[in-house]
Structures are given as C-alpha cells and as structure tokens.
C-alpha cells in the first residue's frame, strides 16, 4: 500500500527538517510526501529543498497565503497513495509509525481509519511527559464526546473512501473524522505511541477558549445536533479536556 503524506508548511524553518527526517527515516518505504508551502516568509523553502533529491518528496508552493485547509486539500488532490496520512511541519513520527499502521490495514483491509497514541514535546523537541492514550477503536458517537484521533497519527483508506477533503472551520480535522465515522465505520488504534505533537505558543492546544467555541459550532452548525444533545456532548468534551490537562 502506498501512503501519501500531507504536510502543510508555513514559517516552519525551526521544525520542518525534523518533521521531514521523521518521514525519511520510516521503516516502511512505500510513501510519498507532499509538502505545500503557504508563502512562508522565513527560510522554510531553503530547509526543504535539499530533501527534494528524494523523488518521493514533492514541494508545492501556494501563490498566495491560503491557510492549512487549502494546503492540505491541495496536497490531497495531488496524492496517489491508497492511504492518506497527515503530518504538520512541526510534529514528528516514530520511525515505525507507518509500518505499524499499514500492518493493521493489511490485517483488516475494510478498515476506514487507523490512528495511534502520541506524546507531547515542547518547542525544543523535549518530551514533556504527557502521553495521549486513545481508545482501541472509536465510532461516530464515541468521537462526538471527544476527538481522540490526533491529526498527526490519523490515516484514512482512500481506496475504500475515496478522497475526503477538509472544510474551512476550526477543528477541520475533527470534522473530517466525524464525516467518515458517521457512515458507520470504526477507526482502529494501533495501540502504541507513534508520534510526537509539538506544543508551541501557536498550537491549538494553547488556545482552549477558541477551541471550545469551535467545538460548540461543530455540534450545532456542522452536525446539526439539537440544543440538549449539544449541551450533553459539550459537557463530555469539557470533562475529557479537564482529564487530559492533568493527565501525565
């Protein structure tokens, strides 16, 4: 199975090298990396260009700054793999991440999504001690309670689902997972920590109030849930958030 890895990039000169190296170092070699630079004003392009000697790595450059949703969707339009994976330009994978996930797809070829556990690192790339352990599997009602699928670990089966695209809305990755699982599919967890999510001042994790507003809008405006059901799911979202904040 060929994997197409989607990587939006904007002013990531400090981190993008580590992110790309974590792809190049994968024990599973049948992949392509589609990097979409969103008009970076730093030296991101200079960092990326030496990697283009590997013909599995492709660089696209937006004509204007369009944001991560456009960049991810543009990469997916150009993807040729049977499996779509996501890695932002400041996060990292363990070297066996794809190998473990593809093995699960091969054992269960009708699986729509495969994800993994992940840990937090700080801006310097040091482990913070916080690990996000997700359930063994999640369906639509499960993920309404909380998004337990980290985008940096998520993969979906393009052969089964066709190409799926993000919409312009906060938590766009979560909305995509909901749209897939709403069709009755289950997403499966490899059950290991396979990625590192970098916490910076710009991370969504560092903007809790804005994220909460997006979550409420998803319940009411995207999923069209009634007020009482939205309140119930929002309370579970809040409780999961509190638990994860104190989880070590």
C-alpha positions as CSV (number, residue, x, y, z in Angstrom):
1,X,0.0,0.0,0.0
2,X,1.4,3.4,-1.0
3,X,1.0,6.1,1.6
4,X,0.5,9.8,0.6
5,X,1.7,12.1,3.5
6,X,0.1,15.5,3.6
7,X,2.3,18.3,5.1
8,X,1.2,21.9,5.1
9,X,4.1,24.3,5.9
10,X,4.1,28.0,6.9
11,X,7.2,29.6,8.5
12,X,8.5,26.3,9.9
13,X,12.2,26.8,9.4
14,X,12.9,25.7,13.0
15,X,11.0,22.5,12.8
16,X,10.3,21.2,9.3
17,X,13.7,19.5,9.0
18,X,12.9,17.3,11.9
19,X,9.4,16.6,10.6
20,X,10.7,15.5,7.1
21,X,13.5,13.5,8.7
22,X,10.9,11.5,10.7
23,X,9.3,10.6,7.4
24,X,12.6,9.8,5.6
25,X,13.5,7.5,8.5
26,X,10.4,5.4,8.3
27,X,10.9,1.6,8.2
28,X,8.1,1.5,5.7
29,X,9.3,2.9,2.4
30,X,6.3,2.9,0.0
31,X,5.3,6.6,0.6
32,X,5.2,10.0,-1.0
33,X,5.5,13.2,1.0
34,X,3.6,16.2,-0.4
35,X,4.8,19.4,1.2
36,X,2.7,22.5,0.5
37,X,4.4,25.8,1.4
38,X,1.9,28.5,2.2
39,X,4.0,31.5,1.2
40,X,6.5,31.2,4.1
41,X,8.5,34.4,4.8
42,X,11.3,32.6,6.6
43,X,13.8,30.0,5.3
44,X,11.4,27.1,5.2
45,X,12.0,26.6,1.5
46,X,15.7,26.6,1.9
47,X,15.4,23.9,4.5
48,X,13.0,21.8,2.4
49,X,14.8,21.9,-1.0
50,X,17.7,19.6,-0.2
51,X,15.2,16.8,0.6
52,X,13.8,17.0,-3.0
53,X,16.7,14.8,-4.1
54,X,14.5,12.0,-2.8
55,X,11.9,11.6,-5.6
56,X,9.3,10.6,-3.1
57,X,9.2,14.1,-1.8
58,X,7.3,16.8,-3.7
59,X,7.2,20.5,-2.9
60,X,4.2,22.7,-3.9
61,X,4.1,26.5,-3.3
62,X,0.8,28.4,-3.0
63,X,0.7,31.6,-5.0
64,X,-0.8,33.4,-2.0
65,X,-1.2,32.6,1.7
66,X,-4.3,30.4,1.8
67,X,-4.1,28.6,5.2
68,X,-3.7,25.0,6.3
69,X,-7.1,23.8,5.0
70,X,-6.4,24.8,1.4
71,X,-2.8,23.5,1.7
72,X,-3.9,20.1,2.9
73,X,-6.7,19.8,0.3
74,X,-4.3,20.8,-2.5
75,X,-1.9,18.1,-1.3
76,X,-4.7,15.5,-1.3
77,X,-5.8,16.5,-4.8
78,X,-2.3,15.5,-5.9
79,X,-2.0,12.4,-3.8
80,X,-1.6,9.0,-5.5
81,X,-1.5,6.7,-2.5
82,X,-4.1,4.2,-1.3
83,X,-3.7,5.5,2.3
84,X,-3.7,9.2,3.2
85,X,-1.7,10.3,6.3
86,X,-1.1,13.7,7.9
87,X,1.9,15.3,9.5
88,X,2.2,19.0,10.3
89,X,5.6,20.7,9.7
90,X,6.4,21.0,13.4
91,X,5.5,17.4,14.5
92,X,7.4,14.1,14.3
93,X,6.7,10.4,13.8
94,X,8.4,7.4,15.3
95,X,10.3,5.5,12.7
96,X,7.9,2.5,12.7
97,X,4.7,4.6,12.6
98,X,3.7,3.7,9.0
99,X,4.9,0.1,9.3
100,X,2.6,-0.5,12.3
101,X,-0.4,1.2,10.7
102,X,-0.1,-0.5,7.3
103,X,0.1,-3.8,9.0
104,X,-3.2,-3.1,10.6
105,X,-4.8,-2.2,7.3
106,X,-3.4,-5.4,5.8
107,X,-5.0,-7.5,8.5
108,X,-8.3,-5.6,8.2
109,X,-8.5,-4.2,4.6
110,X,-12.0,-2.8,5.1
111,X,-10.9,-0.5,7.9
112,X,-11.6,3.1,7.1
113,X,-9.2,4.8,9.5
114,X,-6.1,3.8,11.6
115,X,-4.6,6.1,14.2
116,X,-2.2,5.8,17.2
117,X,-1.3,7.2,20.6
118,X,1.0,10.1,20.7
119,X,3.0,12.3,23.2
120,X,3.7,16.0,23.7
121,X,7.0,17.6,23.1
122,X,8.0,21.2,23.8
123,X,9.2,23.8,21.3
124,X,12.8,22.4,21.8
125,X,11.7,18.9,21.0
126,X,12.0,17.6,24.5
127,X,9.4,15.2,25.9
128,X,7.0,16.8,28.4
129,X,5.9,13.6,30.0
130,X,2.3,13.9,28.7
131,X,1.1,11.0,26.7
132,X,-2.3,10.8,24.9
133,X,-3.7,7.3,25.0
134,X,-6.7,6.8,22.8
135,X,-9.3,4.0,22.8
136,X,-8.8,0.8,20.9
137,X,-11.5,1.9,18.5
138,X,-13.9,4.7,18.0
139,X,-17.2,5.2,16.2
140,X,-19.2,8.3,15.5
141,X,-20.9,8.6,18.9
142,X,-17.6,8.0,20.6
143,X,-15.8,10.8,18.8
144,X,-18.7,13.2,19.4
145,X,-17.7,13.1,23.1
146,X,-14.1,14.0,22.4
147,X,-11.7,13.9,19.5
148,X,-9.4,11.0,20.4
149,X,-7.8,10.9,17.0
150,X,-4.7,13.1,16.7
151,X,-4.3,14.5,13.2
152,X,-0.6,13.7,13.3
153,X,-1.4,10.0,13.7
154,X,-4.5,9.8,11.6
155,X,-4.7,7.9,8.3
156,X,-7.6,7.1,6.1
157,X,-8.2,4.4,3.5
158,X,-8.6,6.3,0.2
159,X,-9.2,3.0,-1.7
160,X,-12.3,2.5,0.5
161,X,-13.5,6.0,1.0
162,X,-12.2,8.0,-2.0
163,X,-10.6,11.3,-1.4
164,X,-12.0,13.3,1.5
165,X,-11.4,17.0,2.0
166,X,-11.3,19.4,4.8
167,X,-13.8,22.3,5.2
168,X,-12.9,25.8,6.3
169,X,-13.8,25.6,10.0
170,X,-11.9,25.3,13.3
171,X,-11.0,21.7,14.2
172,X,-11.3,20.9,10.5
173,X,-9.6,17.5,11.1
174,X,-12.1,16.5,13.7
175,X,-14.9,17.4,11.2
176,X,-13.4,15.1,8.6
177,X,-13.2,12.2,11.1
178,X,-16.8,12.8,12.0
179,X,-17.9,12.7,8.4
180,X,-16.2,9.4,7.8
181,X,-17.3,7.7,11.0
182,X,-20.9,9.0,10.6
183,X,-21.1,6.5,7.7
184,X,-20.9,3.6,10.2
185,X,-17.2,2.9,10.1
186,X,-14.9,2.3,13.1
187,X,-11.5,3.8,13.4
188,X,-8.8,1.5,14.9
189,X,-5.9,2.3,17.1
190,X,-2.5,0.6,16.7
191,X,-2.2,0.8,20.5
192,X,1.2,2.3,20.7
193,X,2.7,5.8,21.0
194,X,4.0,6.5,17.4
195,X,4.2,10.3,17.1
196,X,5.2,13.5,18.9
197,X,3.0,16.6,18.9
198,X,4.9,19.8,19.4
199,X,3.3,22.4,21.8
200,X,4.2,26.0,20.9
201,X,2.5,29.3,21.5
202,X,0.6,28.9,18.3
203,X,-0.7,25.4,19.0
204,X,-4.5,25.0,19.2
205,X,-3.8,23.2,22.5
206,X,-2.6,26.6,23.8
207,X,-5.9,28.3,22.8
208,X,-8.5,26.5,24.9
209,X,-11.3,29.1,24.7
210,X,-11.1,29.4,20.9
211,X,-11.1,25.6,20.6
212,X,-14.2,25.3,22.8
213,X,-16.0,27.8,20.5
214,X,-15.2,25.7,17.5
215,X,-16.4,22.6,19.3
216,X,-19.8,24.1,20.1
217,X,-20.1,25.3,16.5
218,X,-19.4,21.8,15.2
219,X,-22.2,20.3,17.3
220,X,-24.7,23.0,16.3
221,X,-23.8,24.1,12.8
222,X,-21.9,21.1,11.3
223,X,-23.5,18.1,12.9
224,X,-26.9,19.9,13.4
225,X,-27.4,18.4,16.9
226,X,-30.3,19.7,19.0
227,X,-29.6,22.0,21.9
228,X,-29.9,19.4,24.7
229,X,-27.8,16.9,22.8
230,X,-25.2,19.5,22.0
231,X,-25.1,20.5,25.7
232,X,-24.6,16.9,26.7
233,X,-21.8,16.2,24.3
234,X,-20.2,19.6,25.1
235,X,-20.2,18.6,28.8
236,X,-18.4,15.4,27.9
237,X,-15.9,17.3,25.8
238,X,-15.2,19.6,28.7
239,X,-14.7,16.7,31.1
240,X,-12.3,15.0,28.7
241,X,-10.4,18.2,28.3
242,X,-10.0,18.6,32.1
243,X,-8.9,15.0,32.4
244,X,-6.3,15.3,29.6
245,X,-5.0,18.6,31.0
246,X,-4.0,16.8,34.2
247,X,-3.0,13.5,32.5
248,X,0.7,12.6,32.8
